[in-house]
Every structure is written in structure tokens, then in C-alpha cells.
Amino acid sequence: MELRHLRYFVAVAEMENVSRAALKLHVSQPALSRQIRDLEDEIGFSLLERTAKSVRLTDAGRAFLDNARALLQNADDAVTKARAIASVETTELQVGYSAENTVEILPKTLRAFQQAMPNVHVRLHDWNNKDMVDGIRDGRLQLGLIVPPAKASALHDLRYEELFHVRVCVVVAPQHPFARRRAIPIVEVAAEPLIGLTREDYPGYYDYVSMIFSKVKQKPRVVEEYDSYYGIISAVEAGTGVALGADVLGHSLGNRVKFLYLTPEPKPVAVGIVGTKGRLSPAAEKFWQCAKEAAVKK
């Protein structure tokens, strides 16, 4: 027995006419009559007494009608309640990000996403690139905003799209002698004490540092390492040394430090978004599109 059998029976019983019931239900009269007979065959007794022009309920049909109405009402109530819960249910989207490179587009992305999907809560995780990629593979994250590994094959099993590029600068304290200049030769930067990210957590960072100073005889000396760029900035501000950093980071630091361009200027660093291959969840797909749009308006 299916709900449609009950709906057909109730319509015929209430209208006492198969033709009018068929018109109301938008089905043909023969099809409606056949469905009612199938219902009677299944339950084993007659529900209707049929005449040439109308139908009447049998005593069994009258008893069945009340319960059929109740069953249909319960089904409608169940759908209504479930739909109401689904429409307000808050879900979470786990997103990894690289704070130093996404400081400009992340607020725009979040604002657009929250307007589009207000019932989805975004949880941000400031992780290094390796942890983000591992987190997407094992399901702890749905998306990551990352600097892609040097080897493209490292993301072969994931979906990746490049969003934008950042320029690499030398970051110095306001009182540093470099601060009065607009651009600094790389050879001069190499002679300064360098503050960097922790080597074990950010191996790709040191690959990039090596590339920048590859044509300089004197290699920079790393004097301190930190597990976040905000630790690095604090050390630079204190006068411990200089650092390399993305120009976009200057948007959130005000006058705490100076960002100066390098000569010759290094190759810009790509920043992209990564997720699982195949079909993303609707929330993840919307966040992906919001990130792309924010990058275009950057």
C-alpha cells in the first residue's frame, strides 16, 4: 500500500464521483479506478459501492476513510516538520587557510559566503600547507587556501584551482636603515639576520628562500624561527632581523613594519584553493566560488 493509493481513495470518497476526483487529482478516470481496485485487492475487501453515476462508501470504507485521512495528515506533518528543521539546521564547513597570504581575500570571501549560506558556520584553521593537504585527504577539512607545493603531482588526487599571486617583499622594522628606501637589492638582504618559519613545519618556505638567494654568494643566516607569520612580524618589529613576506600581509599590520620590494624581483607566489576531487558539498562549492570572485576583485 502506498500513500498515493490512500490519497486517491480519500479524493473519490469525499467527492463521491470518480470523474470529478480524477479531474482534481490530474489523472485519467480509468487510471484512478484501477488504483482504487488495486487498493481493495490488497486489503481484501470493498471500500466503495459503485453505480453508473456515483460511488458510495461501504461500512468498511467509512471506517477506513477516517484512518486513511489520519495517515495522510501524519505524513504531511512529518514532511513539514522535517523541511522546517532542514531549512534552519546549522552545518559546519571546515576550511584551512594560510593567514599571511589570504589576509586580503578571506574577509571578502567569508562575507559573500555568509550572505549566500547564512546557516552554514565556517570554522577556520590556520595550518601549514602540508597539514591542510593531509586534512583534506583524511576528511578533517573540506577546503584549504594554500600555496601549492612546488611539485604539481603532490596534488594529483585533489581538486586545485589557482586564485591569485602575491609579491614577495623584505619586511623590516620602521627604524631599520632599509626602511627609508623603496626597494632593496637581494644581495643586501642576504647580509641581514633572517627571521623565518619553522623548518620542520614549512619546508616549502625554505625551498623558496633558497631559490631567491640562489644567485647570491653570501647566503642569509636564519637567526630565529617561528610557527606563524605573526610571530615573525613581532620579532622583526623588535629589531631582531628582517624577514621575507607577502605584500598583502601589510594590509593588516599598519605601521608596525615596512614592506619593501626586492631587486631583482622574485617570482610571485601562487595562492589557490584545494578540495577533494569529485563532487563537493553545496556549501564547499559555494565557498569555492566566493573565493574565486573575491580573488577577481582583489
Disulfide bonds with the S-S distance in Angstrom:
none
